[in-house]
Amino acid sequence: MDAPFLVVSLAMAALVGGGIAWKYATYNLYRRAGAEWATDEIAPERINRRLLARRKRHRLQITVMSALMGPVLVYGLLMLIGIVIEYAYTR
């Protein structure tokens, strides 16, 4: 595999994975505790500071883990595709 292609694809996977995780984790950031509907948002000033801080830490953890796991999955997929293509050409 070409090194620049690999670096670019892994960087893109990290950005996409982190961005999707950030959006997903932000979706529930300002929801009322125990809310059943996604529209039960309240003002940030009305949320307990500890709860909001815990949710923000969780959002950051999810984002970092997704940004790290995205390139791992893409690298594994690229290796699998490379093995399949190599096997097809040797037959």
ABEGO torsion letter per residue (X at the ends): XBAAAAAAAAAAAAAAAAAAAAAAAAAAAABBBGBABAABBBBAAABBAAAAAAAAAAAAAAAAAAAAAAAAAAAAAAAAAAAAAAAAAAX
